[in-house]
Amino acid sequence: MQVNEYKPLIVAFCCNWCSYAGADLAGNNRLNYPADVKIIRVPCSCRVNPMFILRAFQRGADGVIICGCHPGDCHYTSGNYYTRRRMALLFSMLDYLGIERERTRLEWVSAAEGAKFAATMNDFVQTVAALGENKRLEDLRCKK
């Protein structure tokens, strides 16, 4: 009898100009990160509405990571500054809802940092796997 090992479902919102290109570079360099990381490409990290993150948790995500350009390097000049402020508010709301702070992360990854992207994803998956399955905002209608 085979025991199924728990693999967390991770949703990664990646900026088109930097982080998504970093993920592409990681793939081109054959750097490994878990296939359970589902990447959603957004024009800019500031496009990620906090409701997207809450909806991801509701739909079964065990962890959500937002990746954007380094501050001062944003293609849209100041988008990542808005992201940083918005996520600070979201983190306090998640604390209020009882969702562990470690289930959500904000990272700055440039297009030239494929190794950093892979290392960040591996580290985040390990952190979320140690927390276990997220059942806090679970909507049973979304389960298979």
Secondary structure, DSSP 8 states (H G I E B T S, - for coil): ---------EEEEEETTTHHHHHHHHHHTT----TTEEEEEES-GGG--HHHHHHHHHTT-SEEEEEE--TT--TTSSHHHHHHHHHHHHHHHHHHHT--GGGEEEEE--TT-HHHHHHHHHHHHHHHHHH----SS--GGG--
